[in-house]
């Protein structure tokens, strides 16, 4: 949630009927919203924000309140408790048939005071078999009014408040509690999530580190014989006031049998991941497990959504899905400030929902954008559950913030008003500001699990598209028909109660409902693990009722089975690590499993398997990138082009029978050679320190002069602070003479180009190697096309530019990133394939060594225009010809492209100031819009500031609204119609593209390794890459830890999970090489601005 500094004016009637859509007929809706007249639930979380309490004085005013569902009277029907902020909380008894009775007064769970209740749990605190109710409070008044309350169940539909007796009358600014047995001693302990009600200026952030705040810091309470004792400091729980906790999720993250804690923090403080040490304490390890996180983290859920047996994490943020609200929200980016915060320990944070896929090896891959669930506006609760009983967990998200306090026009209005009042020396009227802030109701979201790591938005089709402001939410089978119903707590509107109609729409789908009863004082078996094995697959669950945002789910667990007609076995791992297995339990019924009545099985330790690759450092080398911010030079760049190295090359350079390594330089450091001695250690030496201002982008080691020893060609490139024709962009050729290397003078072309790729081939079969030199970029003028060259060797390493004669079309082929020589048409002559940004995969056919002719239109049925990064070759289908793997930008970002809706890059010097203005456009909801925010656009093109004086006018502007027809006419245009990485199958000289598996699309691919890693005589591939030098709004793309795909010899590839693979590459991997050291073979990976990484191939 963004910092609240203003307020709003329109009060809208929240309950807006769901619209009908042709593709979503009313009778097919999975959920039916029940009116209050049917349910008798009249609760509304009504706010009165025009007095002293408003968003100017209370930053949390629109955060809403929670829902708890559970069977308080043990009649087999789940009841509902709603917490209220400025209204009294209410308890509703389930009478059956979706009718409820308000028993708040008679149950004595409310004293009539409106003290700002927040989160709520139904929990059997005293293990007597009856659910009690624990309510959190948060307000800025007297601490006595915000002491949390514990209502002990009297077993007669009444309760007695006894929080003080149990040590749970804490007066913190509490958001939610989570009860769980953290020390596995058989009783429930409690984590208390708190939220600071005061704003802390950035100048004070550093002073809060390491300091505990009595009311704002989170707390951990240990249950000691029924009395809860604060052990936070001893247990390693942070209590800093900068936390601003909004969500807490408890689960066994590392599968060691001990429950861990994930805390979602609002604002600048990173989230916390507390790993349970198993000794009564926790260690915060967020940065070890996650590479980036949500910025304004709110609710969260941990669950195994892909049925692989490891819990995944979803966190909620506030990025809108539509162009207009994005443009109204986004302000200017400050890359230096972002980098400073990262350096100061505030980590990589971006404003969007994030889905962290558990790799089961101590790392997570963040894939929310490729999964399709990253943009849901200002959201609160996230609940994974199988809502359609197909055996896969879907996702429900509550949504809406009552006032548009982050609208950039409102921020300006507020600032101007403050300034005017200051000039007039008059008091600020906060009521005036509140009334002049808009209110935009938003629908909730529900996504169906596609069973392939992605989701489909089913909000409209499933009946979850009413507009409003929903916060807390909970699920339960309220009518005992075997599917999960939904309840939400809404601001200024009736609570939503949704009846799930799965049992009617899909009667063929089966389920099992479980009631777990532990023999310990953790009576309802929190954190018990369930493993469900069926003929059609596997499911994994952990019991933890506290989920989402400020809410508590039913104690009953429903496991959807789809059309599976039996469960082979149901394994239960209790909190004390004993196991029970039920064989073929009865379906479509409720089963109570008492731990005391089951016979435990002996726990069998899993058999450890050796990974394909084992990390082992063999060469100590650290790449240090030249520190420069490309966005300063061209503010509208999507990525920083400077950070391109290091490049690696392995070869036996000195002829001693041992392979050596050359590591390309970054600007300000020399190229380094690591010579391998006969004892398999390495000695480092600088190739030449004269050219330390060059940045190496490609290295070739061949016998260029025909004297039977190896020479070195080094291409220079980069963006940096180079001039377009900078002398430091000159390539270098080192000729080997008498065991040393001498820089060749006047043997290369003297044109200085920032090079992206160099490849060598004897294209004319005259016995020497010729060169293709691909231009990557013109520094300072992206995306203006640089020159590329074709250089012919005279046999003595004298290279002549024969581009016009041999391959004239290649001179301005594009923004080249990679190239390769291969005989595409099997005519005995090697052809040239070139890839790059905003260009097609381009194939030049070798015409008998005389010319290279562009035959792309013949080789492909239709052009594939991408942001191509790398190309590699091999006979992947074992048919005797050469196929290709091509790396692209990937699909895991805000940038989306397809044949029907390509991204475009329009560029020109629109304001005639001598600089190129690259304008990226992409389709959102079927309309092409500029990607740049108003501030980004007007900071690049100052003249537009007069045209767009506010954010509202820019929020719906298309290119033709920004530039006139003459400006667009003189502009040039580049396009990309796919961001997927591909396998190109060679079929008689035609290249047929097939997208690589979804995992290959997680991040940009910068290096490709081809080999047979499992010794089955079929070629496999390793893909690595990532991109962190990117616009803040896009955020780092780093879900690829080095991926292994096993080939089947028929052109298909199977992803190998990271644990079995063994690779754990973090950062931007730019290059890779294989090297033999003694009897072992290693993979080397060059990582930008990091240490060289090496892995032994475990064959």
N, C-alpha and C positions, 0 to 999 in steps of 0.2 A: 504494500500500500504506500502510495506516495505521500510525502510530507504534506500535511493539510494546512493551508494557509488562507483559506477563504471559504465562501458559502454560496447559497443557491436560492432560486426563487419559486419555481413552479412545483406545486404539489399535484402529482398525477394520481389518478385512480389506478391502483396497481392491477386489479384483476381485469385484464383485457382478454376477451375470449380468444381461443386459439383459432387462427385462420385456417380455412380448408385449402388444400393444395391438390391439384389433379392427380399427382403421383402418390399422394398419401391420403387415401380415403379414410373417412372417420371410423369405419368399422374395422379397419386394419391397425389402428393405433395400439401399440403395446400397452400404453398407460392411459388410464382414464382419470382425469381430474375430477374429484368428487366435491360438490359444493358444500359449504358449511351447513346448509339446510339439511343435507343428508347425514353428515358426520356429527353434527352438533358441536364441532370444534370452532369456537368463535374467537380463538386467540389471535391477537394482532400485536406485533411489536411496534407500537406507535411511538414515534419520536416527536418531541416538541422542541424545535431547534431555533426558534426566533427570540428566545429570551437570553438569559445569561449563559445557558448551556448551548453552545453551538460549535461548529467545527473550528472557529477561531480560538476558542478557549479549551476545547476538548478534542484532541486529535483523533480519538477513537470513536467518535460519536456515531459514525455510520458503519462500524464494524459488525453490528448485529449481535445476535444471540444464538444459543444452541438448542438442540433437541436430544432427548434421551428416550430410548424405547426399551421396555422390558416388562416382564410379567410380575407386577408387584404383589399380586394376591394369589399366585400359583394356580390360576384357573385354566391355564393353557392358552390364554389370550394376552398378547402383548399390549401394554398400556403406554401412554405417551406423556412426557413432561416437556413443557416449553419454558425456557428461561426468558425473562423480560428485562429490557434495559430501563426504560422509564415507565414500564408497566409491571404489575405483579406477575411473577411466574405462575404457570397453571399446570395442574395434573389432570389428565383425562383417563378414565377407566374404560377399557374396551368391553363393550357389551355384546360384541358379535355382530356380524353383518355390516361392518364399517359404521357402526353407531357408537358414540362415546358419551360418557357422562363426566361433566366437570365436577371433580370431588376435591378441588383445591382447599376450600375452607374446612370441610369435614375431615380431610386427611391431615390438616394442620401442617402443610408444607409451604405456607406463605403467611407472613405476619402482616401482609397488606402494605409493607414498606416497599418503595420503588428505588432500591439501592444499586441498581445497575448490575443485575446478574448477567453472567457471560456463559462460560462453559458448564456442562452438566454431565454427570455420570450416574448410571444406575449400577450399583456394585454391592455385592454381599460382603460388607466390610467386616462383619463379625462371624461369618461362616455358619450362620444358623439356618441357611436354606432359603432366606427371604431377601429380596433386593432392597437395599437402602439407596438413598439419593444424596449425592454430594454436589453442591452448587458453588461455583466460583463467583466472586464479585470483584468489580473494579470501578472505582470512582475516585475523584480527587478530594473528596471531603474527609471528614474525621475517619481515621483508620478503623474505629469501632464499627462504623457503618458498612465497611467492606470486608469484614471478617467472613471467610467462607463458612458455609453451613452444611452440616451433616445431619440428614434426617434418617433416624434409625426406624426400621420397619417394625411396627408393633403387631404385625400379623393379623390385623383386623381392619385394614384399609385406613389406618391412621399411623402417624409417624411422630417421633419425638426428636427434637433438635439436640444433638449431643457432640457437636464438633469439638468443643473445648475438652470434653472428657477423653476424646481420642487423640488430642493433640493436633487437630486439623483445622482449628479456627484461625488460620493464618490470615493476616491483614495485608498481604501483598496486592499489587495491581494484577490480579489473577485473570488469566484467559481460559485455561483449561487444566484439568488434572488427568493424569494417566496412571491407572493402578496396574501393577504387574509385580511379579516376584523376581526382582533383579538378582537376589543372592541365592535363589533356589532353596530357601529354608522352609518352604511350604506355606508362607503367608504372603499377603499382598502388601507391597510397598507402594510409594506414590511419588511421581514426578509432578511438580507444580510449575506450570508454564506461566510466566509473567510478562507484562508489557508496560514499559515506562510511559507514564502519562505526560511527561515533560519533554520538550524538544531540547536536544543537546547540540549547540553550535559546533561546527566542524573544528574550530580552533581548540575545542575542549576534548575532542575524541581521544587523543593520545593520553590525556590525564585520567581517563576513566579505565584504561586497561589494567587488568589485574585487581581492580577494586570491587568489593562486594557492596551491593546496594540492598538495604533491608527490605524494601518494598518492590523494587523493579527487577532484581536479579532472580533467575530461576532457582528452584530448590529441589532437593531430593530428600524424601522422608523415608526412614527405615521403620518398619513395623517391628516393635519390640514388645512381644506379648500383649498386643492390642493397643499399644500406645505408639503414636508416630513421632519419631525424633528426627530433627533436621540434621543430616550428616553431609550436607552439600559440599562444604569445603574439603572435608576429609575424603569424600568420594570423587573429587576432581571435577565437580560441576561448577561452571562459571557463574558468577553472580553479578556480572558487570551491568551497569545501568544502560549501556548502549545496545543491549540484546533485543528489545522490542519483539519478544516472541509471539508468534501468531499460530503456529501449528506444532504439534508433537506427534511423532509416530514411533511406535515401539515394535521391534521385530528382531529376529536373529540375522543380522546383516551378513556375518561371516560364517554362519552355519557351524558355530562351535558349541552350541547348546545353551548359550547365555544370551538373554535378550539385550539388545542394544537400543539406543535412543537417537532419533533424528529430530532436531529442533529447527523449525523454519523461523527465520528472523526477518523482520521488516527493515527497510532502510539500509544503512551502510554496513552494519555488522554482518559478517558472513553467517550462514547457518552453522549449526554445530552437529557433528556426528560423534556421539559418545559410544566408543567401543567398550563393552563390558570386559574387564580384565579377569573376571571370575574370582576375585579376591576381595570383593566389597567395594571396589573402586572402578572408575571409568577413565579412559584416555580419549581426549578429543583428537580425531583423526580425519577430519573432513578432507584435507588436501591430499591425503594418501589414497582416498577412495574415489573422489570426484575431481574432475578437472575444471569444471565451472558450474555455477549454480544460478538459481533465480535471484534477482536483485531484491524485489519487494515480495519476499516469500510470504505466503499466507497459509492456507490449509495444505495438507499433504496426505498421502496414503502410501503405505508399503504393502505390496502384495505380489504374488507371482503371476503376472498377467500373461506370460507366454508359455506357461506350463512346463518349465524346465527344472523346477525344484529349487530355484533361488529367488529370493524376494527382490522385486524391483521397486523403484521409488518414483513417485510423481509429486511435483511441487507446483503450487498455483502462483500466478503473478497477475499482470494487468494489461497485457498487450491486446489491443482490439484486433478482430479479424478483418475489418473493413478499412478501406483507404481513408475515408473521411475522418473517422475517429482517430486513426493513427496520426494523420496530419495535424489534427487539433491538439494532439497530446505531445508530439515530439518537439523538443527544443534543440538548441545547438549542441553539437558534440565537442568534447574537449579531450582529445586523445592523451595529451600530457597529464591532465588531471586523473584520467582513468589509469594511466600507467603508474602515477604516483600512489594512487590508492592501492593498486595491486602490490606495489613494492612495500607499502606500509602494512601489509597483512590483511587488507580487506578483500582480497582474492578476486578472481574473475567472476563478475556478476553481470547478468543481462536480464532485461525486463521482458520475460516471457515465461510461460509454463515450461517445465522441463520434465522429460521422462528419462530416467536413468536406468538403463538396462544392466542388470547384474551379470557380470562376466564370470562370477564364481571363482575368481582368483584374486580378490581384493581390489578390483577396479570396477567402475561402471562406465558405460558408454551412453552419453546423453543423445537421445534420438527423438526428442519430442516433435521436431519439425518434420522429419520424414514420416513419423507416425501419424501426423495430421492433427495433433492436439495441442499445439503450442500457443494458439491465439484464441482466447475465449473472453477477452475484455477483462474487466475488474472482477476477478472471481475469488471464491472463498473456500468452498468445500470440494474435495476430490474423493470419490468413493468408487474403488474397484469392486465389482461384484458381477456375478453372472445373472443379469436381469432377464435374459431370454432362455435360460436353462439349456444352452447348447454345449455346455462344457468349457466355455471360455469366458474369462472375466471381462466385462464391459466397463465403461467409465462414465460416471455421472458427475457433473460439475455445477455448483450453484454460482449465481452471477449477479452483479449489479452493485453500484455505489450510488447512494441516494442523491448526491450532488456532484456536478462535474467540476470538482475543485482543482483538477489538473489541466483544465482547458486553458491553452496558452493565451487566448484572448481575455479570458477572465483574469489570469495572472497580471496581464498588462493593465486591465481595468482596475484591479485592486491596487497595483503599484501607483497608478496615476491618482487614485482616490486618496491613498495615504499621503502622497506628495502634496496634493491640494489641501488636505486637512492640516498638514504641517505648516504650509505657507499661511493658511488662515489662522493657525494656532487654535484649531478647534479639535475636539475629541472625535476619535474614529467611532462611527456608528456601525457596530458589527451587525446589527439587525438589517441595516441597509444593504450590507454586503451579502448577507444570507439570502435576502429576498431577490437579489440580482444575480443569483447563481442558478444556472439551468439544472434541470433534473431529467435524466434520460433513462427510462426503464429498459432493462435488457432481459432477454430470455435466458433460461438455464440451458445447459448442453447435456446431451447424452450421446455417447459414441459406442458403436458396436465393434467388438473385437473381430478383426478380419482373419485371425489365426495365422498371420504372417508378419507379426510385429507392428502392423498398422491398424488404424481405426477408420471407420466411416461415420460421419456425423448423421445421426438418426433423430435429431431433436424434433424436427417437424413430423417425420413419419411415425415416430413413437409417441407423439402427443406431449412432448416436453418443450413447448415453445410459447408459453404464456409470458408476457412481459411483466417485469416486476423487479424486486430487490431482495433476492434470497441470500441467506447467509448459512446458518447451520442446517444440516440435513442428516437424516438417518434412514436406514432401511430395515425392514422387518416383514415377515409374512403375517400381516395383520389379520388376515381372514383364514389362515391355515389351509390355503389351497395349493401350497407347494411352490410359490414364486414370491419374489421380493417386491414389496410395495415401498413407496417412498414418501417421506414427510419432510417438508422444509419450513424453516422459521423465516418469515418475511418482515421487512421493515414497512410500516404503514400499509399493511394489507393482511388479509387472512392468510393463515398458514396453508400451504399446498399439501393436500393429501392425495396421492396418486395410487389408484388401484392397478396392479399389474394383471394383465389379461393373458399371460402366457399360457396358463392352463386351458384357456378357451381357444386361443388361436393356434396353439401347437400342442394338442393333446397327446401327440406321439412322443413328446419329449419327457424323459424321466428325471427323477431327482431323488435325493435322500436327505432327510432332515435329521440333524444330530443334536442331542443334548448331552454335553460332556459333564460328568460329575467327578471331581477329584476326591481322593481320600484325605487330602491335606486341607489346611485352612484357606488355601487358594481354591475354594470349593467349585467355582465355575471353570476351573482349568484354564486360566489365562496363559497364553503363550504355548499351549499344547500344539503339537504339529500333527497334521493329517496328510497321509500319502494315499492317494486313491488310484488304484490300478484297474483298468478296464480293457477289454479287447480292442477298444478304439483309441487308447492313449492313457495319459497320466495327468493327475492334477495334484497340486500342493497347496495347503492352507495352513495358516497359523491363526489361532484364536486370539483376537485382540479387539474387544468391542469399541475401544476409544479410537476413532478414526475421523478423517476429514477435518472439520472445523468446529470446535466447541461442542462436539456431539458424541453420542454413544449409541452403538448399534445393538440389536437384539442379541441375547445370549444364545439363541438357537442358530445353528449353522445350516444353511441350505447349499447343497452341492448339486449343480445342474449336470446332467449326464447326456444331454442330447437324445438321440434315438438308441443309445446303448441300452441293452436289455439286462445287463448284469454287471456287478462289480466283482472282479476276480478276488480282490483283497483290499481291505482298508486297514492301513497301518496307523496306529496311534502312538506317538511318542510323547509321553507325559512330561511335565515340567521337571520331574526328578530323573529324567532320562531313561525310565523304564519304558518298554514297548509292549503293545498288544496288537494282534492281527485278527481281524474279523474276515472270514471267508464267505463270499457270496451273500452279503446282507440283503435283506428284503428291500426292494425299491418302493418309492412313492409312499413312504410312511415316515413316522418319527421314531427314531431309535434313541433310547437313553443308554448311555454307556457309563457305568460306574467303575471307576478304577479299582475299587475294592473287590468287585465281583469278577474281575478278569484276571487271567493268568498271564503274567508277564513273560515275554520271550527274552531269550538271551540276545544282547545287542551284538550284531556282527559288524566289525569294522570294515568299511569299504576297501576294496583292493586298490592300492595306489597304482596309477598308470604313469609311465614315463612320457613327458611331453616331447614333441618333435624337436624343440629347440631349448637349449639350456643357456642361461645368461652366464657369460664368463668374460671378464675384461682382459684383453690381450694387448691392446695398444692404448696408452693414455694420451688422448688428444682432445683438446677443447676448442670448439669453434666459437669465435667472438665476432658477432656481427657489428658492422660499422653503425654507430648510433645516429640514426637520422629518421625524421618523420616525413614520409612521402606526402602525407595529407596536407602538410604545410605548403608544398609546392603546387599540388593540384588537389584542392579540397574535395572534389567529387569522385576521386578514385574509389573503387570498391575494395581493393586490396593494396598493400604496400609491395611494390615490385622489387624493392631493394633487397629484401630478405630472401635471397635465392639459394644460398649455399648451406653447407659445403658440398662440392662435387668430389667423388672418390674414383680412383682407378687402381686396380690390382694387376700387377704384371711382374715377371721376373726381370727386373730392370738391369741388374748387374751380372746376370748369367751364372749365378752360383747354384742354380737349381732350387732356390727358395723364392716364393712369391713375396713381392714387396708391395707397399701401398703408397700412393700419391694422394695427398689431401689438398684440394684447391684452396686458394687463399680467399679471405674476405678483404675488403679494402682496408689498408693499413697494416696488413700482416702478410708474410711471404708464403708462397707455396711450399709445402713440407713433404719430404720424402722419408718414409720409414723403411729402411733396408732390413730384411730379415737375415740374421746370421745363421750359421749352421746349427747353433744350439737353440734356434727358434725363439730368440729374443730379438727385439727391434732396436735400431739406433736411428735417431732422427737427424735430418740435416735439411737446411733450406736450399731450395733449388736455385733461386736467384733473388736477392734482396733489393735489386734495382727497381723492381716493379711492384713495390708494396702498395701503391695506390690503385692497382688494378684489382678487379673482382673476378675470380675465375668462375666460369659458368659451364665449361666442358673441357675434358682432357682426353686426348687421343695419344696412344703410345703405339707407334708402328715404325717400320723401316721405310721412312719416306724417301731416303736418298739412295736406296739400293746397295748399301755397303754391308748388309747382313748384321747390323746391330739396330737397336731400338732408339728412335727419336721421340720427342715429346712435342705435341701441339697443344697449346693452351688457349682457349677462347676467353675473351674478356667481355664482360657484360654488366648488367645491373642498371639501376636507376639513380640512386644515391644523389649526390650533388653534381653529377657529371653534366658537362655541356653536351649538346647533341653530337658534336664531332670531337669529343674530348680525346686527347692523346692517350689517356689511360684506358681507352676502349680498344686500343690496338691489340690484335691477337699476337701471340708469341710462338715462335718455333725454335726449339732447342735441338741442335744436332749433336749426336753422341760422337765424340772423338777421343780415342785413347782412354776410355773409361770415364770421361767427364762430359759435361754438357755445355755447349757454346750457343749463345743466342745468335740465330741466323739473322743477318742484316740484308734487307732488300730482297728477300726471297718470298715474301708474302705480299699480297695486295695491301696498299697503304690507305685503304678506306677504314675509318674508325666507326664501327657499328657495335651497338650493344647486342651481343650475340645470345641467343637462346639455345641453340643446338648446333653441333658440328658432327658430321658423320663422314667416314672415308670409305671409298670403294673404287675398285678398278673397273669403272663402268665401260671403258672402251677396250678392255683386255689387252692393253699395251704393256703390262707388266709392272705398272706403278700405281700408287693410290692417289686418287683425285678426291676433292673435298666439296661437300655441300656445307655452306655456312649460313645458318638461318638467323635473320635479324629478329630480335625479341621486342625491342621498344626503342623509341627515340626519347631519351631522358627529358622530362619536362613537357613532353608533347603527346602523351598517351591520349587516345589510341591511334594517332597518326602512324601510318604503316612505315616501318623501317625498311631498308634495303637488305635483301638476301643475295648471296653470291654462289656461283659455281666456279671452283678453281681447278684448273687442270695442271697436273704434275708432269714435268719434263723428264722425270726419272732421277733427277738430282736434287729434288726438294725445292725446285724453283716453281712457284705456283703462279699461274697466269689466270686472270679473270676472263672466263669464256662464257659468261652468263648469256650475253646477247646471242652468241653463236649456238650454244648448245641447249639452253633451257631459258629462253627470254622471259617466259611467263612467271618465272620464280622470283624475279627481281623484287616485286612488290606483292608476294604471295600472302602475307599477313603477319600476325604477331606470333612468330614461331616459338614453340616451346620444346618440341621434340621431333626427331626424324629417324628414319631407319631405312636401310637398303635390304631388299628382299626380292626374289624372283616371283612376282605375283602371278604371271601368266605362264610360268614354267617353260620359257623359250630359251633358257640358258643364259640370258642376260639379266643382270640385277637391276631392279626398278627402285624408285625412290618414293617413299611415303612420308608426307609432312603433315604435322598437326600443330595447332596453336589456338589462341583465344579468338573467339568469334570468327572461325573459319571452318570450312569443311575438312574432313579427313581427305587429303588431297593426294592423288596417286599419279606419278609421272612414270609412264611406261618407257623403258629403254628400247629405242629402235636401233638394234644392232650396233650399239656403241657409237652412234653418230649423233643422235639427238635424244632428249628426254621430253616426251610429249604428255601434256595433261590429259589423262583419260578418265578422270574421276567420274564423269557422267556415264561412262560405259561400265566402270567397275561397280558402281552403286546404282541401285534403282532410283534412289532419291538422296539428295545430299543430307549428311548429318552435320549440322552446324553446332559446335559445342565450345566450351571453354576448355579445350583439350590440354592436357598437361604432360602426358607420357604415352609412348607406344613401345610395345615389345612384341616379339614374334616367336613362333614355334609351331610344330605340327601337332596341334592339340587333339585332332580327331583321327590321327594315325592313318591318313589317306595318302600321304606322300607329298603333299604340298604345304605351303607356309600359310598359317593363320595368324591372327593378331589379337592382342589385348590392348585396348585403348583406355587410358585414364582420363577422367573428366572431373568437373567441380563437385559432382555429387548432388544428392537431393535433400540433404539435411540442413537446409538454411531457409531464410525467408525468401530467397530468390527461387522462382519456379519458372520452368520453361517447357513448352511442348510444341509440336508441329502446328497445332491450331493457335496456340498462344505463346509465341516466342518472346524472349527478352530482346530488347533493342538497345543499341548504344548510338545515340545521335551526337555528333560532335562537330563543332565549329568554334571559331572565335566570335561568339555571339555579341560580345560587348566591345569588340575591336580594341582590346587592350594588349594584344600580342600573345595571349595564352589560349590554349585549347580548353574548351569547356565540354567535358564528356557527360552526357545526360543519359543515365540508365532508365529505361522504362520497362515495366512488367504489367501483366494483366492481373487485376483483382476483380473478382465477380464479373468477368467477361469484358472489362474495360481496361485499356492500357493507360497507366498513370506513371508519371515520373517517380522514381524511387526516392529521390532526395526530399528531405523535409524543407519547409519554407526557409528556415534559417540556413541550411546547407546551400540551397539554391541561391538565395539572395546574397550570401557571403561570397559566393563565386562570381555572381553576375550582379553587381551593385545596382545596375539600372532597373532591375526588377523590383527594388524596394518601393519605388513609387507606384508600381502597378499593383503590388500585393501589400497593402498597408495593414492587413490583419490575417490571421490564420484561417478564418472562415472562408475568405475568398480563394485562398490557395488550396483549401482542403479537397476541393472537387475539380481542380484545374487539370486539364490534359495538355499535351504539348502544344496543340493549336490554340489553347487559351493563354499560354505563356509566351509563345513566339509568333510573330506574324508570318504570313505565307512566304515572304521574301527571305526571311531568316531561315526558315525551314528548307527552302529551296536550295540555298547554298550550303546547307549542312550535309555531311556524309553520314551514312548509316551502316552499322554492323549488326548482325543478328546471331542468336543462338537458339536452336529449336529443341535442344536436348541437353540435359546436365548429367545424364546417366553415363556410367562407364560400361564399355561393351566388349564382348567377344565377337570378332569378325571371322566368320568361317569362309574359307576360300573354296568356292565351288566353280572349278574350271575357269579361274580368272575373275569371277564375280565375287565380291565380298558381301556376305550376308550378315547383317548385324543382329545380335541378340544381347539384351541387357544382362549384365552379370547379376548374381544374386543380390538381394536387397542389402545385405551387410556390406557389399562392395560400394554401395551408394552412401554410406554413412559420412564420408568426408572426401575432400579432394585427394586424388591419387597423384603422388609425386614420384614414386618409384615402384617398379614391377620386377620381381625376381621370378625367373622361369627355371624349373628343375623338377626332377622326379624325387619328391621327398619321402614317399612311402614305398619306394622300390617295387612298384607294380607295373613298370614300363609305360606309364602314362604321365604326361607332363602336368605338373601342378603349378600354381602361382602363389606368390606372396604379394600383397598389395599394402603399401604404406603411404602416408602423406600427412594430412591435417593442414589447417590454416589458422594461425593466430594473429597474423599481421593484417587485420581486416577491420572494417568499420565497426565501431562500438555497437551500433544498432543491429548489425548482423550477428556480431559476437563470434568468439572463437569456435571453430569447427574441429573437434578433436576426438571424435568417437572411434577412430581407427588406432588400435594399439599395435598394428602389424598383423595382418589377417592372412591366414592360410586357407586356400581353396584347393581341394583335391580334385584333380581331373579324372574323368572316367574313360578317357580315350575316345570319347564320342562327341566331345565338344561341350560337355556339361561339367559344372563345377559345384562341389559341395563344401560349404563353409565349415571349418573346424573351430569349435568353441575355444575361447582364449586360454582356458585352463589346460586343455589338451594340446593346444598349439605351443604354448610356452612363451610366446613373444609378449613383451610388455613395454612397448615403445611409447614414450610420452614426449610430446612436442611436435614440431614440424619436421618430419622426416623428408629430406630432400634427395637422398641418394642411397644406393646400396651396392655392395659388391660381395662376391665370395672369395675367400682366401684359404689356402692350404697352409696349415702350421703343423709340421710334423706329420703325424698320421691322421690328424683331425682336420675337418673342414668347418670353417666359421662363416657366418653372415655378418658383414659389417654394415652399419647404418649411420649415415651422416645426418645429424640433427642440427637444425639451425640454432645458433646461439646456445649450444649445449655440448655435452661430452659425446665422443664417438661411442657408439653402442655395438657390442659384439655378442653373438650367440653361437654356441657350438651346435652343429647339425647332429642330432642324436639318431644316427642310423644303426 
